[in-house]
Every structure is written in structure tokens, then in C-alpha cells.
Amino acid sequence: MPLTEEEKEIWRDNMIQNNSYEVEYLYDKTSDILGIKVTRDFIYSETIELDEGLLLDFDENNIPTALEIHDASKRLNVPKNSLNELLFFHMKVIVDAKSININAIFGILVHEKENQQELESFTSNNYNIPNIEANLVTA
């Protein structure tokens, strides 16, 4: 049974209190780019390249707001058609004085079977982003 609007609002409030943010995604099959961004309003600040073709955006409050994955089907080792609809997505972002780390888990339907793929990456925190732990998740 779907959540009522009031239940959704309570769920969103709880997520924000726990540094969790609801996301939406868009996949461009032609360029093989998967974009995932938070659904709340934010003011963009900067993009960090974790790895070649793996970009993480932050807002003015240093909260992660988007992930862009180039060559997504290759990175996740799935057919392009499977990325048209994610079953779920959960990403934990941990920033400390030395590094920016992500661990993302994707629920993807491959040949009518649920498949989980994981993507991990990190880079040095040369951007003076303060310590934070945040979760980006699908509703």
C-alpha cells in the first residue's frame, strides 16, 4: 500500500535528521551516463572527480547532492537496457580530513532477475570539505 503524503513527509523529515537524502535518477543510454541527484532544492557549490568519469557534486553546505557515472554500464557490468530503471539505490558518502569516500549499491534488473552491483571510490580531500557522513537513497 502506498504511503500517504503525511507519511512521506514524516519519512523525509527522518531522513534529513539522519543525513539521508532522497534521490532521483536519469540514464542516458546513448552516452551511457547515469545521473543521480537529490530531490530537494539546493545551491550547487562544486564537483569532485573521484575517479575518471565519476563525479560527485556538493552544495553550498558541503552536502553531497549528485553523482554522475560515465560509462555506467561498463562500471556496473550490466547491459545498458538494465539501467533504464533502478530497483533501488543507496550511497554512503564519508568525508574526513584526508579523504572523500563513496560506497554505492544499485538494485538493477538484469534478464528479469534482481541484481545488486556495488561501486566504491575515493579521492583525497584537497577541497577543504568538512567531515560529514551522508546517505543518498531512493524512496
N, C-alpha and C positions, 0 to 999 in steps of 0.2 A: 504494500500500500504506500503510495507516495506521501512525502512529508507535506504538512500544511505550511503555509507561508510563515506562520508564527514559529513552528518547529524549525524551519530552515533558518530563521533569524537567530534563534537560540543557538543552533549548531554553529553558525558563522561567528557569533559572539564568543563562543567557547574556543573556536579555532584561533581567533585573533589573540585571546588571552594566553593561549599556549604557543604563540608564534607560529601558527599554522594558517596557511592561506589557500583558498580555493582557486583552482586554475581552470583555464580552457585551453584548447589546443587547435592547431591548424596544420595540416600536412599538405605540402605542395609536391605532388608526385613527379612533375616534370623536372624540378630542380632537386628533388629528394631532400627537402628541408622540412624538419619538424619543429614547429614553434610552439612553445608552451608559455603562457603568461597568466599572472594573477588576474582575477576578475574585478578586484576593487580598483578604485581610482588611485593613481599615484603620479608623482612627478619624477620623470626619468632623471638619473644622475650620470651613470657611467656603465660601460660594458667591459667585462673582464674576459679575456680569451684564456680559458682553462687549458685548452689543447687546440691544435689547429682545427678550425671548423666547429668548435664547441664553445659557445658564447653564453655568459651569464650576466644579466642586467641587474643593476641595483637602483633603488630610488633615492631621493634626497635624504632619507633617514637611514640609508645603508641597509635596507631590507631587500633581499633578493626578489625580483619581480618577474623575470622571464629567463627562459633557457631556449637557445636556438641550436639545433643539431643539424649540421650539414652532412651529407652522405648518410642520412639516418638509417636507411635500410641496411647498409653495409655495417655501420657501427653496431646496430642491434641484431644483425644477422637474421633478418626476416625479409620476406618478399615485400615489395613496395605496396601492393594492394592491402597488406595487413595493417599498414599504418593509417589507413583512412579512418579507422575508428578504434580508439584505445578503449580497452575494458576498464582500466584504471591506471593511475599514475601516482606515485609517491616519491618525493625527492627530499632528502635531508641535506641542508646546507650548514656547514660548520665553518665559521671563520674565527681564527685566533690570530695572535700577533705575528705568527710566522707563515700561515697558510690559509688557503681557501679550498675547502673540500666539498665535493658533492657525491652523493650516493643516490642514484635514481633507479626505481623499479617500475617497469612498464608491464601492464597486462595487455597482451596482444593476441588476437585470434588468428592462428595460423592453420590453414586447412581444417577449419571448423573445430580446432582444439585450442583451449586456453593455454597460452604460453607466457611465461614470465622471463623478461630479459632485464639484465642489470647493467648499469652504466656508472662507472666510478671515474672520477678525475680530480686532480688538484693542481694548484699552482701556488707560487709564493705570494704572500700578501705584501706586495710592494705598493699597495694603493692606500694604505692607512685606513682600511676599513676596520672598524672596531669589532671586538668579539661579539659573535651572535650565533645562535642556533635557530634555524627556521625550517619549517616543513611546508612544501608545496604539494597539494593533493587535489585529486578530482573528487567531486561531491558524490 
